[in-house]
Amino acid sequence: MIGTNKISKFSEGHQAFKQGKLDNPYKKDTQWNREWLRGFNSAYFRNLERVEKYESRRRSKEAHVNEQANNRN
């Protein structure tokens, strides 16, 4: 299929997560289903790592501000 814009099922799953589409469009127990799910899960866990990193930095900054406020009193 030369000239077609073919996106992998993995990429479809990855994009679906970013767009908030939770339903896998492929039949269960098929390779396409597993590849879509692999892409979706990849995006989910990458996002989870980012959120955890952000939350850790935010909590660290809050603790630092609270410590400074306590030292002033």
PyMOL Python script that loads the backbone (N, CA, C, O; Angstrom):
from pymol import cmd

cmd.read_pdbstr("""\
ATOM      1  N   MET A   1       0.835  -1.189   0.000  1.00  0.00           N
ATOM      2  CA  MET A   1       0.000   0.000   0.000  1.00  0.00           C
ATOM      3  C   MET A   1       0.878   1.250   0.000  1.00  0.00           C
ATOM      4  O   MET A   1       0.977   1.955   1.004  1.00  0.00           O
ATOM      5  N   ILE A   2       1.475   1.495  -1.076  1.00  0.00           N
ATOM      6  CA  ILE A   2       2.338   2.666  -1.208  1.00  0.00           C
ATOM      7  C   ILE A   2       1.481   3.917  -1.291  1.00  0.00           C
ATOM      8  O   ILE A   2       0.469   3.961  -1.990  1.00  0.00           O
ATOM      9  N   GLY A   3       1.917   4.936  -0.554  1.00  0.00           N
ATOM     10  CA  GLY A   3       1.201   6.208  -0.612  1.00  0.00           C
ATOM     11  C   GLY A   3       0.086   6.358   0.412  1.00  0.00           C
ATOM     12  O   GLY A   3      -0.508   7.430   0.524  1.00  0.00           O
ATOM     13  N   THR A   4      -0.204   5.311   1.151  1.00  0.00           N
ATOM     14  CA  THR A   4      -1.250   5.434   2.179  1.00  0.00           C
ATOM     15  C   THR A   4      -0.633   5.877   3.488  1.00  0.00           C
ATOM     16  O   THR A   4       0.494   5.510   3.819  1.00  0.00           O
ATOM     17  N   ASN A   5      -1.376   6.660   4.217  1.00  0.00           N
ATOM     18  CA  ASN A   5      -0.919   7.116   5.529  1.00  0.00           C
ATOM     19  C   ASN A   5      -1.330   6.062   6.543  1.00  0.00           C
ATOM     20  O   ASN A   5      -2.414   6.127   7.122  1.00  0.00           O
ATOM     21  N   LYS A   6      -0.462   5.103   6.747  1.00  0.00           N
ATOM     22  CA  LYS A   6      -0.777   3.963   7.614  1.00  0.00           C
ATOM     23  C   LYS A   6      -0.200   4.208   8.998  1.00  0.00           C
ATOM     24  O   LYS A   6       1.012   4.362   9.150  1.00  0.00           O
ATOM     25  N   ILE A   7      -1.046   4.246   9.991  1.00  0.00           N
ATOM     26  CA  ILE A   7      -0.616   4.445  11.376  1.00  0.00           C
ATOM     27  C   ILE A   7      -0.674   3.088  12.078  1.00  0.00           C
ATOM     28  O   ILE A   7      -1.613   2.317  11.883  1.00  0.00           O
ATOM     29  N   SER A   8       0.331   2.811  12.886  1.00  0.00           N
ATOM     30  CA  SER A   8       0.357   1.523  13.578  1.00  0.00           C
ATOM     31  C   SER A   8      -0.717   1.474  14.661  1.00  0.00           C
ATOM     32  O   SER A   8      -1.164   2.505  15.163  1.00  0.00           O
ATOM     33  N   LYS A   9      -1.109   0.285  14.999  1.00  0.00           N
ATOM     34  CA  LYS A   9      -2.113   0.097  16.057  1.00  0.00           C
ATOM     35  C   LYS A   9      -1.555   0.588  17.390  1.00  0.00           C
ATOM     36  O   LYS A   9      -2.294   1.109  18.225  1.00  0.00           O
ATOM     37  N   PHE A  10      -0.242   0.420  17.584  1.00  0.00           N
ATOM     38  CA  PHE A  10       0.416   0.937  18.781  1.00  0.00           C
ATOM     39  C   PHE A  10       0.226   2.457  18.847  1.00  0.00           C
ATOM     40  O   PHE A  10      -0.157   2.991  19.888  1.00  0.00           O
ATOM     41  N   SER A  11       0.491   3.141  17.749  1.00  0.00           N
ATOM     42  CA  SER A  11       0.340   4.609  17.703  1.00  0.00           C
ATOM     43  C   SER A  11      -1.112   5.026  17.891  1.00  0.00           C
ATOM     44  O   SER A  11      -1.392   6.042  18.528  1.00  0.00           O
ATOM     45  N   GLU A  12      -2.025   4.251  17.343  1.00  0.00           N
ATOM     46  CA  GLU A  12      -3.455   4.544  17.539  1.00  0.00           C
ATOM     47  C   GLU A  12      -3.808   4.497  19.019  1.00  0.00           C
ATOM     48  O   GLU A  12      -4.511   5.374  19.522  1.00  0.00           O
ATOM     49  N   GLY A  13      -3.324   3.481  19.713  1.00  0.00           N
ATOM     50  CA  GLY A  13      -3.580   3.356  21.151  1.00  0.00           C
ATOM     51  C   GLY A  13      -2.957   4.497  21.930  1.00  0.00           C
ATOM     52  O   GLY A  13      -3.560   5.016  22.870  1.00  0.00           O
ATOM     53  N   HIS A  14      -1.762   4.887  21.545  1.00  0.00           N
ATOM     54  CA  HIS A  14      -1.058   5.993  22.197  1.00  0.00           C
ATOM     55  C   HIS A  14      -1.857   7.286  22.029  1.00  0.00           C
ATOM     56  O   HIS A  14      -2.064   8.023  22.992  1.00  0.00           O
ATOM     57  N   GLN A  15      -2.299   7.553  20.816  1.00  0.00           N
ATOM     58  CA  GLN A  15      -3.094   8.756  20.542  1.00  0.00           C
ATOM     59  C   GLN A  15      -4.448   8.700  21.249  1.00  0.00           C
ATOM     60  O   GLN A  15      -4.947   9.720  21.724  1.00  0.00           O
ATOM     61  N   ALA A  16      -5.032   7.520  21.316  1.00  0.00           N
ATOM     62  CA  ALA A  16      -6.324   7.368  21.981  1.00  0.00           C
ATOM     63  C   ALA A  16      -6.230   7.792  23.443  1.00  0.00           C
ATOM     64  O   ALA A  16      -7.132   8.453  23.956  1.00  0.00           O
ATOM     65  N   PHE A  17      -5.139   7.414  24.118  1.00  0.00           N
ATOM     66  CA  PHE A  17      -4.965   7.820  25.509  1.00  0.00           C
ATOM     67  C   PHE A  17      -4.900   9.338  25.605  1.00  0.00           C
ATOM     68  O   PHE A  17      -5.564   9.939  26.449  1.00  0.00           O
ATOM     69  N   LYS A  18      -4.105   9.955  24.747  1.00  0.00           N
ATOM     70  CA  LYS A  18      -3.948  11.415  24.766  1.00  0.00           C
ATOM     71  C   LYS A  18      -5.268  12.132  24.514  1.00  0.00           C
ATOM     72  O   LYS A  18      -5.490  13.228  25.028  1.00  0.00           O
ATOM     73  N   GLN A  19      -6.142  11.516  23.726  1.00  0.00           N
ATOM     74  CA  GLN A  19      -7.419  12.127  23.389  1.00  0.00           C
ATOM     75  C   GLN A  19      -8.534  11.716  24.344  1.00  0.00           C
ATOM     76  O   GLN A  19      -9.662  12.194  24.224  1.00  0.00           O
ATOM     77  N   GLY A  20      -8.225  10.838  25.287  1.00  0.00           N
ATOM     78  CA  GLY A  20      -9.225  10.409  26.268  1.00  0.00           C
ATOM     79  C   GLY A  20     -10.190   9.363  25.753  1.00  0.00           C
ATOM     80  O   GLY A  20     -11.265   9.175  26.321  1.00  0.00           O
ATOM     81  N   LYS A  21      -9.820   8.684  24.690  1.00  0.00           N
ATOM     82  CA  LYS A  21     -10.662   7.613  24.135  1.00  0.00           C
ATOM     83  C   LYS A  21     -10.275   6.308  24.808  1.00  0.00           C
ATOM     84  O   LYS A  21      -9.165   5.809  24.623  1.00  0.00           O
ATOM     85  N   LEU A  22     -11.185   5.764  25.583  1.00  0.00           N
ATOM     86  CA  LEU A  22     -10.857   4.595  26.401  1.00  0.00           C
ATOM     87  C   LEU A  22     -11.237   3.261  25.777  1.00  0.00           C
ATOM     88  O   LEU A  22     -10.786   2.216  26.246  1.00  0.00           O
ATOM     89  N   ASP A  23     -12.050   3.273  24.738  1.00  0.00           N
ATOM     90  CA  ASP A  23     -12.534   2.019  24.164  1.00  0.00           C
ATOM     91  C   ASP A  23     -11.617   1.522  23.051  1.00  0.00           C
ATOM     92  O   ASP A  23     -11.351   2.229  22.079  1.00  0.00           O
ATOM     93  N   ASN A  24     -11.148   0.310  23.213  1.00  0.00           N
ATOM     94  CA  ASN A  24     -10.324  -0.331  22.194  1.00  0.00           C
ATOM     95  C   ASN A  24     -11.246  -0.747  21.051  1.00  0.00           C
ATOM     96  O   ASN A  24     -12.184  -1.513  21.273  1.00  0.00           O
ATOM     97  N   PRO A  25     -11.004  -0.263  19.838  1.00  0.00           N
ATOM     98  CA  PRO A  25     -11.921  -0.538  18.724  1.00  0.00           C
ATOM     99  C   PRO A  25     -11.745  -1.918  18.089  1.00  0.00           C
ATOM    100  O   PRO A  25     -12.492  -2.264  17.174  1.00  0.00           O
ATOM    101  N   TYR A  26     -10.786  -2.709  18.547  1.00  0.00           N
ATOM    102  CA  TYR A  26     -10.488  -3.987  17.907  1.00  0.00           C
ATOM    103  C   TYR A  26     -11.028  -5.160  18.727  1.00  0.00           C
ATOM    104  O   TYR A  26     -11.153  -5.086  19.950  1.00  0.00           O
ATOM    105  N   LYS A  27     -11.339  -6.234  18.022  1.00  0.00           N
ATOM    106  CA  LYS A  27     -11.881  -7.427  18.677  1.00  0.00           C
ATOM    107  C   LYS A  27     -10.870  -7.995  19.653  1.00  0.00           C
ATOM    108  O   LYS A  27      -9.662  -7.976  19.415  1.00  0.00           O
ATOM    109  N   LYS A  28     -11.407  -8.509  20.779  1.00  0.00           N
ATOM    110  CA  LYS A  28     -10.546  -9.130  21.793  1.00  0.00           C
ATOM    111  C   LYS A  28      -9.815 -10.324  21.196  1.00  0.00           C
ATOM    112  O   LYS A  28     -10.257 -10.932  20.222  1.00  0.00           O
ATOM    113  N   ASP A  29      -8.684 -10.635  21.813  1.00  0.00           N
ATOM    114  CA  ASP A  29      -7.863 -11.781  21.425  1.00  0.00           C
ATOM    115  C   ASP A  29      -7.344 -11.688  19.991  1.00  0.00           C
ATOM    116  O   ASP A  29      -7.173 -12.705  19.319  1.00  0.00           O
ATOM    117  N   THR A  30      -7.093 -10.454  19.524  1.00  0.00           N
ATOM    118  CA  THR A  30      -6.468 -10.268  18.216  1.00  0.00           C
ATOM    119  C   THR A  30      -5.165  -9.503  18.403  1.00  0.00           C
ATOM    120  O   THR A  30      -4.971  -8.816  19.406  1.00  0.00           O
ATOM    121  N   GLN A  31      -4.285  -9.632  17.434  1.00  0.00           N
ATOM    122  CA  GLN A  31      -3.013  -8.928  17.487  1.00  0.00           C
ATOM    123  C   GLN A  31      -3.234  -7.415  17.484  1.00  0.00           C
ATOM    124  O   GLN A  31      -2.549  -6.688  18.203  1.00  0.00           O
ATOM    125  N   TRP A  32      -4.179  -6.941  16.685  1.00  0.00           N
ATOM    126  CA  TRP A  32      -4.452  -5.503  16.625  1.00  0.00           C
ATOM    127  C   TRP A  32      -4.926  -4.987  17.979  1.00  0.00           C
ATOM    128  O   TRP A  32      -4.552  -3.889  18.392  1.00  0.00           O
ATOM    129  N   ASN A  33      -5.744  -5.770  18.667  1.00  0.00           N
ATOM    130  CA  ASN A  33      -6.226  -5.391  19.997  1.00  0.00           C
ATOM    131  C   ASN A  33      -5.054  -5.261  20.960  1.00  0.00           C
ATOM    132  O   ASN A  33      -4.958  -4.281  21.700  1.00  0.00           O
ATOM    133  N   ARG A  34      -4.168  -6.245  20.950  1.00  0.00           N
ATOM    134  CA  ARG A  34      -3.017  -6.223  21.854  1.00  0.00           C
ATOM    135  C   ARG A  34      -2.072  -5.071  21.544  1.00  0.00           C
ATOM    136  O   ARG A  34      -1.550  -4.438  22.462  1.00  0.00           O
ATOM    137  N   GLU A  35      -1.845  -4.791  20.262  1.00  0.00           N
ATOM    138  CA  GLU A  35      -0.963  -3.682  19.891  1.00  0.00           C
ATOM    139  C   GLU A  35      -1.569  -2.339  20.286  1.00  0.00           C
ATOM    140  O   GLU A  35      -0.858  -1.465  20.784  1.00  0.00           O
ATOM    141  N   TRP A  36      -2.865  -2.164  20.072  1.00  0.00           N
ATOM    142  CA  TRP A  36      -3.547  -0.927  20.469  1.00  0.00           C
ATOM    143  C   TRP A  36      -3.423  -0.748  21.987  1.00  0.00           C
ATOM    144  O   TRP A  36      -3.109   0.342  22.465  1.00  0.00           O
ATOM    145  N   LEU A  37      -3.670  -1.814  22.729  1.00  0.00           N
ATOM    146  CA  LEU A  37      -3.601  -1.765  24.188  1.00  0.00           C
ATOM    147  C   LEU A  37      -2.174  -1.485  24.665  1.00  0.00           C
ATOM    148  O   LEU A  37      -1.977  -0.767  25.646  1.00  0.00           O
ATOM    149  N   ARG A  38      -1.190  -2.045  23.979  1.00  0.00           N
ATOM    150  CA  ARG A  38       0.207  -1.800  24.329  1.00  0.00           C
ATOM    151  C   ARG A  38       0.537  -0.311  24.159  1.00  0.00           C
ATOM    152  O   ARG A  38       1.220   0.271  25.001  1.00  0.00           O
ATOM    153  N   GLY A  39       0.062   0.296  23.089  1.00  0.00           N
ATOM    154  CA  GLY A  39       0.281   1.729  22.872  1.00  0.00           C
ATOM    155  C   GLY A  39      -0.443   2.575  23.910  1.00  0.00           C
ATOM    156  O   GLY A  39       0.108   3.552  24.417  1.00  0.00           O
ATOM    157  N   PHE A  40      -1.678   2.199  24.223  1.00  0.00           N
ATOM    158  CA  PHE A  40      -2.469   2.922  25.224  1.00  0.00           C
ATOM    159  C   PHE A  40      -1.769   2.855  26.579  1.00  0.00           C
ATOM    160  O   PHE A  40      -1.622   3.871  27.259  1.00  0.00           O
ATOM    161  N   ASN A  41      -1.337   1.655  26.967  1.00  0.00           N
ATOM    162  CA  ASN A  41      -0.663   1.483  28.260  1.00  0.00           C
ATOM    163  C   ASN A  41       0.665   2.223  28.305  1.00  0.00           C
ATOM    164  O   ASN A  41       1.034   2.780  29.339  1.00  0.00           O
ATOM    165  N   SER A  42       1.373   2.230  27.202  1.00  0.00           N
ATOM    166  CA  SER A  42       2.639   2.960  27.133  1.00  0.00           C
ATOM    167  C   SER A  42       2.416   4.445  27.417  1.00  0.00           C
ATOM    168  O   SER A  42       3.154   5.049  28.196  1.00  0.00           O
ATOM    169  N   ALA A  43       1.409   5.023  26.792  1.00  0.00           N
ATOM    170  CA  ALA A  43       1.097   6.442  27.014  1.00  0.00           C
ATOM    171  C   ALA A  43       0.641   6.671  28.454  1.00  0.00           C
ATOM    172  O   ALA A  43       1.006   7.674  29.067  1.00  0.00           O
ATOM    173  N   TYR A  44      -0.151   5.749  28.994  1.00  0.00           N
ATOM    174  CA  TYR A  44      -0.633   5.877  30.366  1.00  0.00           C
ATOM    175  C   TYR A  44       0.534   5.909  31.356  1.00  0.00           C
ATOM    176  O   TYR A  44       0.600   6.787  32.216  1.00  0.00           O
ATOM    177  N   PHE A  45       1.452   4.948  31.230  1.00  0.00           N
ATOM    178  CA  PHE A  45       2.545   4.871  32.194  1.00  0.00           C
ATOM    179  C   PHE A  45       3.554   6.004  32.018  1.00  0.00           C
ATOM    180  O   PHE A  45       4.161   6.452  32.990  1.00  0.00           O
ATOM    181  N   ARG A  46       3.733   6.467  30.785  1.00  0.00           N
ATOM    182  CA  ARG A  46       4.601   7.629  30.569  1.00  0.00           C
ATOM    183  C   ARG A  46       3.989   8.849  31.259  1.00  0.00           C
ATOM    184  O   ARG A  46       4.694   9.622  31.908  1.00  0.00           O
ATOM    185  N   ASN A  47       2.691   9.013  31.115  1.00  0.00           N
ATOM    186  CA  ASN A  47       2.002  10.129  31.768  1.00  0.00           C
ATOM    187  C   ASN A  47       2.060   9.995  33.287  1.00  0.00           C
ATOM    188  O   ASN A  47       2.251  10.989  33.988  1.00  0.00           O
ATOM    189  N   LEU A  48       1.899   8.798  33.795  1.00  0.00           N
ATOM    190  CA  LEU A  48       1.963   8.564  35.232  1.00  0.00           C
ATOM    191  C   LEU A  48       3.328   8.972  35.792  1.00  0.00           C
ATOM    192  O   LEU A  48       3.405   9.586  36.856  1.00  0.00           O
ATOM    193  N   GLU A  49       4.386   8.636  35.086  1.00  0.00           N
ATOM    194  CA  GLU A  49       5.725   9.032  35.527  1.00  0.00           C
ATOM    195  C   GLU A  49       5.856  10.551  35.584  1.00  0.00           C
ATOM    196  O   GLU A  49       6.434  11.094  36.525  1.00  0.00           O
ATOM    197  N   ARG A  50       5.320  11.227  34.583  1.00  0.00           N
ATOM    198  CA  ARG A  50       5.380  12.690  34.557  1.00  0.00           C
ATOM    199  C   ARG A  50       4.599  13.295  35.721  1.00  0.00           C
ATOM    200  O   ARG A  50       5.068  14.228  36.371  1.00  0.00           O
ATOM    201  N   VAL A  51       3.420  12.765  35.976  1.00  0.00           N
ATOM    202  CA  VAL A  51       2.588  13.274  37.065  1.00  0.00           C
ATOM    203  C   VAL A  51       3.275  13.053  38.402  1.00  0.00           C
ATOM    204  O   VAL A  51       3.312  13.954  39.240  1.00  0.00           O
ATOM    205  N   GLU A  52       3.820  11.858  38.607  1.00  0.00           N
ATOM    206  CA  GLU A  52       4.503  11.567  39.868  1.00  0.00           C
ATOM    207  C   GLU A  52       5.713  12.480  40.064  1.00  0.00           C
ATOM    208  O   GLU A  52       5.969  12.943  41.176  1.00  0.00           O
ATOM    209  N   LYS A  53       6.450  12.736  38.997  1.00  0.00           N
ATOM    210  CA  LYS A  53       7.615  13.622  39.073  1.00  0.00           C
ATOM    211  C   LYS A  53       7.172  15.040  39.425  1.00  0.00           C
ATOM    212  O   LYS A  53       7.780  15.689  40.276  1.00  0.00           O
ATOM    213  N   TYR A  54       6.110  15.523  38.768  1.00  0.00           N
ATOM    214  CA  TYR A  54       5.591  16.857  39.044  1.00  0.00           C
ATOM    215  C   TYR A  54       5.104  16.967  40.490  1.00  0.00           C
ATOM    216  O   TYR A  54       5.412  17.937  41.182  1.00  0.00           O
ATOM    217  N   GLU A  55       4.346  15.970  40.940  1.00  0.00           N
ATOM    218  CA  GLU A  55       3.809  15.999  42.301  1.00  0.00           C
ATOM    219  C   GLU A  55       4.927  15.961  43.337  1.00  0.00           C
ATOM    220  O   GLU A  55       4.846  16.623  44.371  1.00  0.00           O
ATOM    221  N   SER A  56       5.955  15.196  43.060  1.00  0.00           N
ATOM    222  CA  SER A  56       7.085  15.118  43.976  1.00  0.00           C
ATOM    223  C   SER A  56       7.771  16.476  44.102  1.00  0.00           C
ATOM    224  O   SER A  56       8.101  16.910  45.205  1.00  0.00           O
ATOM    225  N   ARG A  57       7.984  17.147  42.966  1.00  0.00           N
ATOM    226  CA  ARG A  57       8.610  18.474  43.007  1.00  0.00           C
ATOM    227  C   ARG A  57       7.712  19.486  43.717  1.00  0.00           C
ATOM    228  O   ARG A  57       8.186  20.325  44.484  1.00  0.00           O
ATOM    229  N   ARG A  58       6.399  19.393  43.447  1.00  0.00           N
ATOM    230  CA  ARG A  58       5.463  20.329  44.067  1.00  0.00           C
ATOM    231  C   ARG A  58       5.450  20.156  45.585  1.00  0.00           C
ATOM    232  O   ARG A  58       5.473  21.140  46.324  1.00  0.00           O
ATOM    233  N   ARG A  59       5.413  18.905  46.049  1.00  0.00           N
ATOM    234  CA  ARG A  59       5.411  18.646  47.493  1.00  0.00           C
ATOM    235  C   ARG A  59       6.715  19.104  48.130  1.00  0.00           C
ATOM    236  O   ARG A  59       6.725  19.619  49.248  1.00  0.00           O
ATOM    237  N   SER A  60       7.812  18.911  47.409  1.00  0.00           N
ATOM    238  CA  SER A  60       9.118  19.327  47.918  1.00  0.00           C
ATOM    239  C   SER A  60       9.161  20.851  48.090  1.00  0.00           C
ATOM    240  O   SER A  60       9.664  21.351  49.096  1.00  0.00           O
ATOM    241  N   LYS A  61       8.637  21.575  47.115  1.00  0.00           N
ATOM    242  CA  LYS A  61       8.605  23.040  47.205  1.00  0.00           C
ATOM    243  C   LYS A  61       7.715  23.494  48.349  1.00  0.00           C
ATOM    244  O   LYS A  61       8.065  24.421  49.079  1.00  0.00           O
ATOM    245  N   GLU A  62       6.558  22.844  48.511  1.00  0.00           N
ATOM    246  CA  GLU A  62       5.649  23.193  49.606  1.00  0.00           C
ATOM    247  C   GLU A  62       6.325  22.962  50.952  1.00  0.00           C
ATOM    248  O   GLU A  62       6.192  23.784  51.858  1.00  0.00           O
ATOM    249  N   ALA A  63       7.038  21.868  51.092  1.00  0.00           N
ATOM    250  CA  ALA A  63       7.726  21.563  52.353  1.00  0.00           C
ATOM    251  C   ALA A  63       8.796  22.611  52.621  1.00  0.00           C
ATOM    252  O   ALA A  63       8.984  23.029  53.764  1.00  0.00           O
ATOM    253  N   HIS A  64       9.489  23.032  51.590  1.00  0.00           N
ATOM    254  CA  HIS A  64      10.533  24.046  51.739  1.00  0.00           C
ATOM    255  C   HIS A  64       9.929  25.378  52.186  1.00  0.00           C
ATOM    256  O   HIS A  64      10.475  26.043  53.066  1.00  0.00           O
ATOM    257  N   VAL A  65       8.805  25.767  51.582  1.00  0.00           N
ATOM    258  CA  VAL A  65       8.135  27.019  51.960  1.00  0.00           C
ATOM    259  C   VAL A  65       7.636  26.938  53.395  1.00  0.00           C
ATOM    260  O   VAL A  65       7.777  27.896  54.155  1.00  0.00           O
ATOM    261  N   ASN A  66       7.058  25.812  53.770  1.00  0.00           N
ATOM    262  CA  ASN A  66       6.568  25.629  55.142  1.00  0.00           C
ATOM    263  C   ASN A  66       7.711  25.664  56.147  1.00  0.00           C
ATOM    264  O   ASN A  66       7.569  26.221  57.236  1.00  0.00           O
ATOM    265  N   GLU A  67       8.844  25.070  55.785  1.00  0.00           N
ATOM    266  CA  GLU A  67      10.003  25.075  56.673  1.00  0.00           C
ATOM    267  C   GLU A  67      10.517  26.499  56.883  1.00  0.00           C
ATOM    268  O   GLU A  67      10.872  26.881  57.998  1.00  0.00           O
ATOM    269  N   GLN A  68      10.554  27.271  55.810  1.00  0.00           N
ATOM    270  CA  GLN A  68      10.999  28.659  55.920  1.00  0.00           C
ATOM    271  C   GLN A  68      10.042  29.469  56.782  1.00  0.00           C
ATOM    272  O   GLN A  68      10.486  30.301  57.574  1.00  0.00           O
ATOM    273  N   ALA A  69       8.746  29.246  56.646  1.00  0.00           N
ATOM    274  CA  ALA A  69       7.759  29.958  57.444  1.00  0.00           C
ATOM    275  C   ALA A  69       7.889  29.590  58.919  1.00  0.00           C
ATOM    276  O   ALA A  69       7.752  30.457  59.782  1.00  0.00           O
ATOM    277  N   ASN A  70       8.148  28.339  59.215  1.00  0.00           N
ATOM    278  CA  ASN A  70       8.315  27.901  60.593  1.00  0.00           C
ATOM    279  C   ASN A  70       9.584  28.479  61.215  1.00  0.00           C
ATOM    280  O   ASN A  70       9.610  28.769  62.411  1.00  0.00           O
ATOM    281  N   ASN A  71      10.610  28.643  60.431  1.00  0.00           N
ATOM    282  CA  ASN A  71      11.876  29.202  60.935  1.00  0.00           C
ATOM    283  C   ASN A  71      11.749  30.687  61.238  1.00  0.00           C
ATOM    284  O   ASN A  71      12.492  31.209  62.070  1.00  0.00           O
ATOM    285  N   ARG A  72      10.836  31.369  60.589  1.00  0.00           N
ATOM    286  CA  ARG A  72      10.641  32.786  60.826  1.00  0.00           C
ATOM    287  C   ARG A  72       9.917  33.049  62.137  1.00  0.00           C
ATOM    288  O   ARG A  72      10.072  34.102  62.754  1.00  0.00           O
ATOM    289  N   ASN A  73       9.131  32.078  62.544  1.00  0.00           N
ATOM    290  CA  ASN A  73       8.338  32.268  63.783  1.00  0.00           C
ATOM    291  C   ASN A  73       9.122  31.969  65.000  1.00  0.00           C
ATOM    292  O   ASN A  73       8.604  32.080  66.111  1.00  0.00           O
TER     293      ASN A  73
END
""", "prot")
cmd.dss("prot")
cmd.show_as("cartoon", "prot")
cmd.util.cbc("prot")
cmd.orient("prot")
